[in-house]
Amino acid sequence: MRIALLFFLALGFQLSAFSPVYASGSCDSDCTKCHTISTDEVRNILAKINMPDAKILKMQMSPARGLWEVSIDNKGQRGLFYVDFSKKYLISGSIIEVNAAIDKTKERLDALNKERRINRSLIPLKDALILGDKKAANNVIVFTDPDCPFCSEFHEEIKKIVEKRKDIAFYIKMLPLTKLHPDAYWKSKSIICEKSLKLLEDNFEKKPIPKPSCETNVIDSNIKLAASLGISGTPTSILPDGSVLTGSLPADKFIELVDSANPVRDKSLNGAKKKGVKK
């Protein structure tokens, strides 16, 4: 009896070793053959996470198998999340490709935001601090928080930009992220009351600044405006063509973005290069 059992176990092992682990038509090569997700299912998920009005931009397989990637626009703010094939779990966060050390989620978000445009005419600039020449041909609007370390880092880069390029100016709007930086609200008010770029820079350098010297609703208006435009992080820059960048970039890289957002300048530069070739 024992010999017979061992024989059948060995035979079963051999069959499993030589039999294919998936048949033709399995989802090993194409998961969409076995798994689907519908717009209605995603809308149901969005309703459950209190985003019933979010616009679904795209649904596709994620870089990691077993997950759907859903891209959305929620009140002007673009983002994405993942849903497992059972549709029981929503995953928020980054997918990292280990071997290449690439954040695949950030790659997708960057691609989404490249297509995003903000109507700059909706942004009042009367209260903005100006860094650079106000007559500059290209102006960039920057939403900044006085207590945001990334804003401080970016401010140093934009100072380099206006030194290199007199045709670029920055209009700085105060946007305190009060949940992260409670003191940023009164500091923003103080900076606006004095309309002082120096106070902002002093604060970035960790120097004390005075309490507000006036009553103003500018900061509250900026917070409401940012929310309506889908801006929830700082620094956020709106380029001349309305394209949006959230976060800091080195000066040279940012200049490239400004130039690419200004096709008229690109044409003039190309023309100048062609003229320079002639002898």
Buried (B, 14 or more C-beta within 10 A) or exposed (E): EEEEEEEEEEEEEEEEEEEEEEEEEEEEEEBEEEBEBEEEBBBEBBEEEEBEEBEEBEBEBBBBEEBBBBBBBBEBBBBBBBBBBEBEEBBEEEBBEEEEEEBBBEBBBEEBBEEBEBEBEEBEBEBBBBBBBEEBBBBBBBBBBBBBEBBBBBBEBBBBBBEEBEBBBBBBBBBBBBEEBEEBBBBBBBBBBBEBBEBBBBBBEEEEBEEBEEEBEBBEEBBEBBBEBBBBBBBBBBBBBBBBBBBBBEBEEBBEBBBEBBEEBEEEEEEEEEEEEEE
